[in-house]
Amino acid sequence: MEYETIRIIQGYAYWFITVLLVFLLYGYIYHLYKSQRSGKIDYEKYARLALDDDLNDALVEKRNNKDEKKES
């Protein structure tokens, strides 16, 4: 292959990957917005997690111990 052909392929690959990553990013943002709006997950309470990380601080959400799975 000639040098110019390789550069053209690199240019098209760059734009394809950029557009693909933009679509994935906007899809993820929409997923987060939809989950927040439907009430499935409240992401705003996780925003304070970095600030309220002391052992005596309140939990973000209580742990569900009904599952019989053991953590390893």
Beta strands, then each sheet from edge to edge (+ up, - down):
end
